Amino acid sequence: MNRSQLIENLIEKNKFLSKSDVEDVVSLILGNVSNALAHGGRVELRGFGSFSTRKRKKRISRNPKTGKSISVREKNYPYFRASKRLKESINN
């Protein structure tokens, strides 16, 4: 499911909300999650999972086109860990 499908799904289930209201809420929530992660925070949604960042160390990699070695700097990447309840609902 992508962002637009999520918005359409929420509109179908909540007929009393306008499309612009649903779009604003989804943008606000995703923006706040992104902002928290950008500032090194952690976001936990009980019953769903938690979002955090992890650090990748500096390393040497290869350009797949040329085979030349390149240096890749240290960087953070997003990490999601599913809750126990989410795992159980997927596997049942």
Distance bins in CASP14 RR format, pairs under 12 A and 6 or more apart:
PFRMAT RR
TARGET T0000
AUTHOR 0000-0000-0000
RMODE 2
METHOD distances of the structure
MODEL  1
1 7 0 0 0 0 0 1 0 0 0 0 0
1 8 0 0 0 0 1 0 0 0 0 0 0
1 9 1 0 0 1 0 0 0 0 0 0 0
1 10 0 0 0 0 0 1 0 0 0 0 0
1 26 0 0 0 0 0 1 0 0 0 0 0
2 8 0 0 0 0 1 0 0 0 0 0 0
2 9 0 0 0 0 0 1 0 0 0 0 0
2 26 0 0 0 0 0 1 0 0 0 0 0
2 30 0 0 0 0 0 1 0 0 0 0 0
3 9 0 0 0 0 0 1 0 0 0 0 0
3 10 0 0 0 0 0 1 0 0 0 0 0
3 22 0 0 0 0 0 1 0 0 0 0 0
3 23 0 0 0 0 1 0 0 0 0 0 0
3 26 1 0 0 1 0 0 0 0 0 0 0
3 27 0 0 0 0 1 0 0 0 0 0 0
3 29 0 0 0 0 0 1 0 0 0 0 0
3 30 1 0 0 1 0 0 0 0 0 0 0
3 31 0 0 0 0 0 1 0 0 0 0 0
4 10 0 0 0 0 0 1 0 0 0 0 0
4 11 0 0 0 0 0 1 0 0 0 0 0
4 19 0 0 0 0 0 1 0 0 0 0 0
4 22 0 0 0 0 0 1 0 0 0 0 0
4 23 0 0 0 0 1 0 0 0 0 0 0
4 26 0 0 0 0 1 0 0 0 0 0 0
4 27 0 0 0 0 0 1 0 0 0 0 0
5 11 0 0 0 0 0 1 0 0 0 0 0
5 12 0 0 0 0 0 1 0 0 0 0 0
5 26 0 0 0 0 0 1 0 0 0 0 0
6 12 0 0 0 0 0 1 0 0 0 0 0
6 13 0 0 0 0 0 1 0 0 0 0 0
6 22 0 0 0 0 1 0 0 0 0 0 0
6 23 0 0 0 0 0 1 0 0 0 0 0
6 25 0 0 0 0 0 1 0 0 0 0 0
6 26 1 0 0 1 0 0 0 0 0 0 0
6 27 0 0 0 0 0 1 0 0 0 0 0
6 29 0 0 0 0 0 1 0 0 0 0 0
6 30 0 0 0 0 1 0 0 0 0 0 0
7 13 0 0 0 0 0 1 0 0 0 0 0
7 14 0 0 0 0 0 1 0 0 0 0 0
7 17 0 0 0 0 0 1 0 0 0 0 0
7 18 0 0 0 0 0 1 0 0 0 0 0
7 19 1 0 0 1 0 0 0 0 0 0 0
7 20 0 0 0 0 0 1 0 0 0 0 0
7 21 0 0 0 0 0 1 0 0 0 0 0
7 22 1 0 1 0 0 0 0 0 0 0 0
7 23 1 0 1 0 0 0 0 0 0 0 0
7 24 0 0 0 0 0 1 0 0 0 0 0
7 25 0 0 0 0 1 0 0 0 0 0 0
7 26 1 0 1 0 0 0 0 0 0 0 0
7 27 0 0 0 0 1 0 0 0 0 0 0
7 29 0 0 0 0 0 1 0 0 0 0 0
7 30 0 0 0 0 0 1 0 0 0 0 0
8 14 0 0 0 0 0 1 0 0 0 0 0
8 19 0 0 0 0 1 0 0 0 0 0 0
8 22 0 0 0 0 1 0 0 0 0 0 0
8 23 0 0 0 0 0 1 0 0 0 0 0
8 26 0 0 0 0 0 1 0 0 0 0 0
9 22 0 0 0 0 1 0 0 0 0 0 0
9 26 0 0 0 0 0 1 0 0 0 0 0
10 16 0 0 0 0 0 1 0 0 0 0 0
10 17 1 0 0 1 0 0 0 0 0 0 0
10 18 0 0 0 0 0 1 0 0 0 0 0
10 19 0 0 0 0 1 0 0 0 0 0 0
10 21 0 0 0 0 1 0 0 0 0 0 0
10 22 1 0 1 0 0 0 0 0 0 0 0
10 23 0 0 0 0 1 0 0 0 0 0 0
10 24 0 0 0 0 0 1 0 0 0 0 0
10 25 0 0 0 0 1 0 0 0 0 0 0
10 26 1 0 0 1 0 0 0 0 0 0 0
10 29 0 0 0 0 0 1 0 0 0 0 0
11 17 1 0 0 1 0 0 0 0 0 0 0
11 18 0 0 0 0 1 0 0 0 0 0 0
11 19 1 0 1 0 0 0 0 0 0 0 0
11 20 0 0 0 0 0 1 0 0 0 0 0
11 21 0 0 0 0 1 0 0 0 0 0 0
11 22 1 0 1 0 0 0 0 0 0 0 0
11 23 0 0 0 0 1 0 0 0 0 0 0
11 25 0 0 0 0 0 1 0 0 0 0 0
11 26 0 0 0 0 0 1 0 0 0 0 0
12 19 0 0 0 0 0 1 0 0 0 0 0
12 22 0 0 0 0 0 1 0 0 0 0 0
13 22 0 0 0 0 1 0 0 0 0 0 0
14 21 0 0 0 0 1 0 0 0 0 0 0
14 22 1 0 0 1 0 0 0 0 0 0 0
14 25 0 0 0 0 0 1 0 0 0 0 0
14 26 0 0 0 0 0 1 0 0 0 0 0
15 21 0 0 0 0 0 1 0 0 0 0 0
15 22 0 0 0 0 0 1 0 0 0 0 0
16 22 0 0 0 0 0 1 0 0 0 0 0
17 23 0 0 0 0 0 1 0 0 0 0 0
17 24 0 0 0 0 0 1 0 0 0 0 0
17 25 0 0 0 0 1 0 0 0 0 0 0
17 26 0 0 0 0 0 1 0 0 0 0 0
18 24 0 0 0 0 1 0 0 0 0 0 0
18 25 0 0 0 0 0 1 0 0 0 0 0
19 25 0 0 0 0 0 1 0 0 0 0 0
19 26 0 0 0 0 0 1 0 0 0 0 0
20 26 0 0 0 0 0 1 0 0 0 0 0
20 27 0 0 0 0 0 1 0 0 0 0 0
21 27 0 0 0 0 0 1 0 0 0 0 0
21 28 0 0 0 0 0 1 0 0 0 0 0
22 28 0 0 0 0 0 1 0 0 0 0 0
22 29 0 0 0 0 0 1 0 0 0 0 0
23 29 0 0 0 0 0 1 0 0 0 0 0
23 30 0 0 0 0 0 1 0 0 0 0 0
24 30 0 0 0 0 0 1 0 0 0 0 0
24 31 0 0 0 0 0 1 0 0 0 0 0
25 31 0 0 0 0 0 1 0 0 0 0 0
25 32 0 0 0 0 0 1 0 0 0 0 0
26 32 0 0 0 0 0 1 0 0 0 0 0
26 33 0 0 0 0 0 1 0 0 0 0 0
27 33 0 0 0 0 0 1 0 0 0 0 0
27 34 0 0 0 0 0 1 0 0 0 0 0
27 35 0 0 0 0 0 1 0 0 0 0 0
28 34 0 0 0 0 0 1 0 0 0 0 0
28 35 0 0 0 0 0 1 0 0 0 0 0
29 35 0 0 0 0 0 1 0 0 0 0 0
29 36 0 0 0 0 0 1 0 0 0 0 0
29 43 0 0 0 0 1 0 0 0 0 0 0
29 45 0 0 0 0 1 0 0 0 0 0 0
29 51 0 0 0 0 0 1 0 0 0 0 0
30 36 0 0 0 0 0 1 0 0 0 0 0
30 37 0 0 0 0 0 1 0 0 0 0 0
30 43 0 0 0 0 0 1 0 0 0 0 0
30 51 0 0 0 0 0 1 0 0 0 0 0
31 37 0 0 0 0 1 0 0 0 0 0 0
31 38 0 0 0 0 1 0 0 0 0 0 0
31 39 0 0 0 0 0 1 0 0 0 0 0
31 43 0 0 0 0 0 1 0 0 0 0 0
31 51 0 0 0 0 0 1 0 0 0 0 0
32 38 0 0 0 0 0 1 0 0 0 0 0
32 39 0 0 0 0 0 1 0 0 0 0 0
32 41 0 0 0 0 0 1 0 0 0 0 0
32 43 0 0 0 0 1 0 0 0 0 0 0
32 45 0 0 0 0 0 1 0 0 0 0 0
32 51 0 0 0 0 0 1 0 0 0 0 0
33 39 0 0 0 0 0 1 0 0 0 0 0
33 40 0 0 0 0 0 1 0 0 0 0 0
33 41 0 0 0 0 1 0 0 0 0 0 0
33 42 0 0 0 0 0 1 0 0 0 0 0
33 43 1 0 1 0 0 0 0 0 0 0 0
33 44 0 0 0 0 0 1 0 0 0 0 0
33 45 0 0 0 0 1 0 0 0 0 0 0
33 48 0 0 0 0 0 1 0 0 0 0 0
33 49 0 0 0 0 0 1 0 0 0 0 0
33 50 0 0 0 0 0 1 0 0 0 0 0
33 51 1 0 0 1 0 0 0 0 0 0 0
33 52 0 0 0 0 0 1 0 0 0 0 0
33 53 0 0 0 0 0 1 0 0 0 0 0
33 78 0 0 0 0 1 0 0 0 0 0 0
33 80 0 0 0 0 0 1 0 0 0 0 0
34 40 0 0 0 0 0 1 0 0 0 0 0
34 41 0 0 0 0 0 1 0 0 0 0 0
34 43 0 0 0 0 1 0 0 0 0 0 0
34 51 0 0 0 0 1 0 0 0 0 0 0
34 53 0 0 0 0 0 1 0 0 0 0 0
34 78 0 0 0 0 1 0 0 0 0 0 0
35 41 0 0 0 0 1 0 0 0 0 0 0
35 43 0 0 0 0 1 0 0 0 0 0 0
35 51 0 0 0 0 0 1 0 0 0 0 0
36 42 1 0 0 1 0 0 0 0 0 0 0
36 43 1 0 1 0 0 0 0 0 0 0 0
36 44 0 0 0 0 0 1 0 0 0 0 0
36 45 0 0 0 0 0 1 0 0 0 0 0
36 50 0 0 0 0 0 1 0 0 0 0 0
36 51 1 0 0 1 0 0 0 0 0 0 0
36 52 0 0 0 0 1 0 0 0 0 0 0
36 53 0 0 0 0 1 0 0 0 0 0 0
36 78 0 0 0 0 0 1 0 0 0 0 0
37 43 1 0 0 1 0 0 0 0 0 0 0
37 50 0 0 0 0 0 1 0 0 0 0 0
37 51 1 0 0 1 0 0 0 0 0 0 0
37 52 1 0 0 1 0 0 0 0 0 0 0
37 53 1 0 1 0 0 0 0 0 0 0 0
37 54 0 0 0 0 0 1 0 0 0 0 0
37 76 0 0 0 0 1 0 0 0 0 0 0
37 77 0 0 0 0 1 0 0 0 0 0 0
37 78 1 0 1 0 0 0 0 0 0 0 0
37 79 0 0 0 0 1 0 0 0 0 0 0
37 80 0 0 0 0 0 1 0 0 0 0 0
38 51 0 0 0 0 0 1 0 0 0 0 0
38 52 0 0 0 0 0 1 0 0 0 0 0
38 53 0 0 0 0 1 0 0 0 0 0 0
38 76 0 0 0 0 1 0 0 0 0 0 0
38 78 0 0 0 0 1 0 0 0 0 0 0
39 52 0 0 0 0 0 1 0 0 0 0 0
39 53 0 0 0 0 1 0 0 0 0 0 0
39 76 0 0 0 0 0 1 0 0 0 0 0
40 51 0 0 0 0 0 1 0 0 0 0 0
40 52 0 0 0 0 1 0 0 0 0 0 0
40 53 1 0 1 0 0 0 0 0 0 0 0
40 54 0 0 0 0 0 1 0 0 0 0 0
40 55 0 0 0 0 0 1 0 0 0 0 0
40 76 1 0 0 1 0 0 0 0 0 0 0
40 78 0 0 0 0 0 1 0 0 0 0 0
40 79 0 0 0 0 0 1 0 0 0 0 0
41 50 0 0 0 0 0 1 0 0 0 0 0
41 51 0 0 0 0 1 0 0 0 0 0 0
41 52 1 0 0 1 0 0 0 0 0 0 0
41 53 1 0 0 1 0 0 0 0 0 0 0
41 76 0 0 0 0 0 1 0 0 0 0 0
41 78 0 0 0 0 0 1 0 0 0 0 0
41 79 0 0 0 0 0 1 0 0 0 0 0
42 49 0 0 0 0 0 1 0 0 0 0 0
42 50 1 0 0 1 0 0 0 0 0 0 0
42 51 1 0 0 1 0 0 0 0 0 0 0
42 52 1 0 1 0 0 0 0 0 0 0 0
42 53 0 0 0 0 1 0 0 0 0 0 0
42 54 0 0 0 0 0 1 0 0 0 0 0
42 78 0 0 0 0 0 1 0 0 0 0 0
42 79 0 0 0 0 1 0 0 0 0 0 0
42 80 0 0 0 0 0 1 0 0 0 0 0
42 81 0 0 0 0 0 1 0 0 0 0 0
43 49 0 0 0 0 1 0 0 0 0 0 0
43 50 1 0 0 1 0 0 0 0 0 0 0
43 51 1 0 1 0 0 0 0 0 0 0 0
43 52 1 0 0 1 0 0 0 0 0 0 0
43 53 0 0 0 0 0 1 0 0 0 0 0
43 78 0 0 0 0 0 1 0 0 0 0 0
43 79 0 0 0 0 0 1 0 0 0 0 0
43 80 0 0 0 0 1 0 0 0 0 0 0
43 81 0 0 0 0 0 1 0 0 0 0 0
44 50 1 0 1 0 0 0 0 0 0 0 0
44 51 1 0 0 1 0 0 0 0 0 0 0
44 52 0 0 0 0 1 0 0 0 0 0 0
44 80 0 0 0 0 0 1 0 0 0 0 0
44 81 0 0 0 0 1 0 0 0 0 0 0
44 82 0 0 0 0 0 1 0 0 0 0 0
44 83 0 0 0 0 1 0 0 0 0 0 0
45 51 0 0 0 0 1 0 0 0 0 0 0
45 80 0 0 0 0 0 1 0 0 0 0 0
45 81 0 0 0 0 0 1 0 0 0 0 0
45 82 0 0 0 0 0 1 0 0 0 0 0
45 83 1 0 0 1 0 0 0 0 0 0 0
45 85 0 0 0 0 0 1 0 0 0 0 0
45 86 0 0 0 0 1 0 0 0 0 0 0
46 83 1 0 0 1 0 0 0 0 0 0 0
46 84 0 0 0 0 0 1 0 0 0 0 0
46 85 0 0 0 0 1 0 0 0 0 0 0
46 86 0 0 0 0 0 1 0 0 0 0 0
47 81 0 0 0 0 0 1 0 0 0 0 0
47 82 0 0 0 0 1 0 0 0 0 0 0
47 83 1 0 1 0 0 0 0 0 0 0 0
47 84 1 0 0 1 0 0 0 0 0 0 0
47 85 1 0 1 0 0 0 0 0 0 0 0
47 86 1 0 0 1 0 0 0 0 0 0 0
47 87 0 0 0 0 0 1 0 0 0 0 0
47 88 0 0 0 0 1 0 0 0 0 0 0
47 89 0 0 0 0 1 0 0 0 0 0 0
48 80 0 0 0 0 1 0 0 0 0 0 0
48 81 0 0 0 0 0 1 0 0 0 0 0
48 82 1 0 0 1 0 0 0 0 0 0 0
48 83 1 0 1 0 0 0 0 0 0 0 0
48 84 0 0 0 0 0 1 0 0 0 0 0
48 85 1 0 0 1 0 0 0 0 0 0 0
48 86 1 0 1 0 0 0 0 0 0 0 0
48 87 0 0 0 0 0 1 0 0 0 0 0
48 89 0 0 0 0 1 0 0 0 0 0 0
48 90 0 0 0 0 0 1 0 0 0 0 0
49 79 0 0 0 0 0 1 0 0 0 0 0
49 80 1 0 0 1 0 0 0 0 0 0 0
49 81 1 0 0 1 0 0 0 0 0 0 0
49 82 1 0 1 0 0 0 0 0 0 0 0
49 83 1 0 1 0 0 0 0 0 0 0 0
49 84 0 0 0 0 1 0 0 0 0 0 0
49 85 0 0 0 0 1 0 0 0 0 0 0
49 86 1 0 0 1 0 0 0 0 0 0 0
49 87 0 0 0 0 1 0 0 0 0 0 0
49 89 0 0 0 0 0 1 0 0 0 0 0
50 78 0 0 0 0 0 1 0 0 0 0 0
50 79 0 0 0 0 1 0 0 0 0 0 0
50 80 1 0 0 1 0 0 0 0 0 0 0
50 81 1 0 1 0 0 0 0 0 0 0 0
50 82 0 0 0 0 1 0 0 0 0 0 0
50 83 1 0 0 1 0 0 0 0 0 0 0
50 84 0 0 0 0 0 1 0 0 0 0 0
50 86 0 0 0 0 0 1 0 0 0 0 0
51 77 0 0 0 0 0 1 0 0 0 0 0
51 78 1 0 0 1 0 0 0 0 0 0 0
51 79 1 0 0 1 0 0 0 0 0 0 0
51 80 1 0 1 0 0 0 0 0 0 0 0
51 81 0 0 0 0 1 0 0 0 0 0 0
51 82 0 0 0 0 0 1 0 0 0 0 0
51 83 0 0 0 0 0 1 0 0 0 0 0
52 76 0 0 0 0 1 0 0 0 0 0 0
52 77 0 0 0 0 0 1 0 0 0 0 0
52 78 1 0 0 1 0 0 0 0 0 0 0
52 79 1 0 1 0 0 0 0 0 0 0 0
52 80 0 0 0 0 1 0 0 0 0 0 0
52 81 1 0 0 1 0 0 0 0 0 0 0
53 75 0 0 0 0 1 0 0 0 0 0 0
53 76 1 0 1 0 0 0 0 0 0 0 0
53 77 1 0 0 1 0 0 0 0 0 0 0
53 78 1 0 1 0 0 0 0 0 0 0 0
53 79 1 0 0 1 0 0 0 0 0 0 0
53 80 0 0 0 0 0 1 0 0 0 0 0
53 81 0 0 0 0 0 1 0 0 0 0 0
54 74 0 0 0 0 0 1 0 0 0 0 0
54 75 0 0 0 0 1 0 0 0 0 0 0
54 76 1 0 0 1 0 0 0 0 0 0 0
54 77 1 0 1 0 0 0 0 0 0 0 0
54 78 0 0 0 0 1 0 0 0 0 0 0
54 79 1 0 1 0 0 0 0 0 0 0 0
54 80 0 0 0 0 0 1 0 0 0 0 0
54 81 0 0 0 0 0 1 0 0 0 0 0
55 73 0 0 0 0 0 1 0 0 0 0 0
55 74 1 0 0 1 0 0 0 0 0 0 0
55 75 1 0 0 1 0 0 0 0 0 0 0
55 76 1 0 1 0 0 0 0 0 0 0 0
55 77 1 0 0 1 0 0 0 0 0 0 0
55 78 0 0 0 0 0 1 0 0 0 0 0
55 79 0 0 0 0 0 1 0 0 0 0 0
56 72 1 0 0 1 0 0 0 0 0 0 0
56 73 0 0 0 0 1 0 0 0 0 0 0
56 74 1 0 0 1 0 0 0 0 0 0 0
56 75 1 0 1 0 0 0 0 0 0 0 0
56 76 1 0 0 1 0 0 0 0 0 0 0
56 77 1 0 0 1 0 0 0 0 0 0 0
56 78 0 0 0 0 0 1 0 0 0 0 0
56 79 0 0 0 0 0 1 0 0 0 0 0
57 71 0 0 0 0 0 1 0 0 0 0 0
57 72 0 0 0 0 1 0 0 0 0 0 0
57 73 0 0 0 0 1 0 0 0 0 0 0
57 74 1 0 1 0 0 0 0 0 0 0 0
57 75 0 0 0 0 1 0 0 0 0 0 0
57 76 0 0 0 0 0 1 0 0 0 0 0
57 77 0 0 0 0 0 1 0 0 0 0 0
58 70 0 0 0 0 0 1 0 0 0 0 0
58 71 1 0 0 1 0 0 0 0 0 0 0
58 72 1 0 0 1 0 0 0 0 0 0 0
58 73 1 0 1 0 0 0 0 0 0 0 0
58 74 1 0 1 0 0 0 0 0 0 0 0
58 75 0 0 0 0 1 0 0 0 0 0 0
59 69 0 0 0 0 0 1 0 0 0 0 0
59 70 0 0 0 0 1 0 0 0 0 0 0
59 71 1 0 0 1 0 0 0 0 0 0 0
59 72 1 0 1 0 0 0 0 0 0 0 0
59 73 0 0 0 0 1 0 0 0 0 0 0
59 74 0 0 0 0 1 0 0 0 0 0 0
59 75 0 0 0 0 0 1 0 0 0 0 0
60 67 0 0 0 0 0 1 0 0 0 0 0
60 68 0 0 0 0 0 1 0 0 0 0 0
60 69 1 0 1 0 0 0 0 0 0 0 0
60 70 1 0 0 1 0 0 0 0 0 0 0
60 71 1 0 0 1 0 0 0 0 0 0 0
60 72 1 0 0 1 0 0 0 0 0 0 0
60 73 0 0 0 0 0 1 0 0 0 0 0
61 67 0 0 0 0 1 0 0 0 0 0 0
61 68 0 0 0 0 1 0 0 0 0 0 0
61 69 1 0 0 1 0 0 0 0 0 0 0
61 70 1 0 1 0 0 0 0 0 0 0 0
61 71 1 0 0 1 0 0 0 0 0 0 0
61 72 1 0 1 0 0 0 0 0 0 0 0
61 73 0 0 0 0 0 1 0 0 0 0 0
62 68 1 0 0 1 0 0 0 0 0 0 0
62 69 1 0 1 0 0 0 0 0 0 0 0
62 70 1 0 0 1 0 0 0 0 0 0 0
62 71 0 0 0 0 0 1 0 0 0 0 0
62 72 0 0 0 0 0 1 0 0 0 0 0
63 69 1 0 0 1 0 0 0 0 0 0 0
63 70 1 0 1 0 0 0 0 0 0 0 0
63 71 0 0 0 0 0 1 0 0 0 0 0
63 72 0 0 0 0 0 1 0 0 0 0 0
64 70 0 0 0 0 0 1 0 0 0 0 0
80 86 0 0 0 0 0 1 0 0 0 0 0
81 87 0 0 0 0 1 0 0 0 0 0 0
82 88 0 0 0 0 1 0 0 0 0 0 0
82 89 0 0 0 0 1 0 0 0 0 0 0
82 90 1 0 0 1 0 0 0 0 0 0 0
82 91 0 0 0 0 0 1 0 0 0 0 0
83 89 0 0 0 0 1 0 0 0 0 0 0
83 90 0 0 0 0 0 1 0 0 0 0 0
84 90 0 0 0 0 0 1 0 0 0 0 0
84 91 0 0 0 0 0 1 0 0 0 0 0
85 91 0 0 0 0 0 1 0 0 0 0 0
85 92 0 0 0 0 0 1 0 0 0 0 0
86 92 0 0 0 0 0 1 0 0 0 0 0
END
